């Protein structure tokens, strides 16, 4: 059975461009997922990633409405998602730091409002919005060559930023108070970390969708954390795990025509629990 599924998948990859794009999108997304996901797990800001992910629906809905109703073509729906994600990250960071509100309360407010704005603009848009609603659960088979270039560009940006500010980001994650005493601008690098998380969330939305993005961002890094002794090892292992899971999800979902994003997350969750159990024993 598994041999048949694998054969059908590799035949499709060989013969169809959309499958090649989907496979490449999963591998490229794994780079930022592994790198930024490691910071998210260490800093324990998984719920921030969830809040940002759901806020992207606002950007998708607004841009789609402007395109259909007013003929606005300057920004694509994914461009709107990037703007919404960065704005959500800025709001969460600013309110948490300057208004001294509980971080989880702020995240809940941004989460709910972002989803509500997206739903309102989707309802205002005439016609069918099935393509837009597919972002909720992801549709990696619809990734275009333009999306691949965007994902690759975001990968490069994430890698460059992390290489330049590795020590500062590490300090923010592990001991922000001590880093502040050493003269590190904690708030600045906290916002930078949130920005990287926002960009990675948008990148993963095209792979597994808004609802499932938290799992793919955090679980591969959590599995890597069970075995890695240093942060760079954790990032490398998480990237490999994520790439393996997205590829396996595509392979297993292709022949039975199942949602690739959902299958990928089922594999990811199962792998996490099995890995944790084996590590414990």
ABEGO torsion letter per residue (X at the ends): XAAAAAAAAAAAAAABAAAAAAAAAAAAAAAAAAAAAAAAAAAGAAAAAAAAAAAAAAAAAAAAAAAAAAGBAABBAAAAAAAAAAAAAAAAAAAAAAAGBBAAAAAAAAAAAAAAAAAAAAAABBEBAAAAAAAAAEBAAABBAAAAAAAAAAAAAAAAAAAAAAAAAAAAAABAAAAAAAGBBAAAAAAAAAAAAAAAAAAAAAAAEAAAAAAAAAAAAAAAAAABABAAAAAAAAAAAAAAAAAAAAAAAAAAGBBAAAAAAAAAAAAAAAAAAAAAX
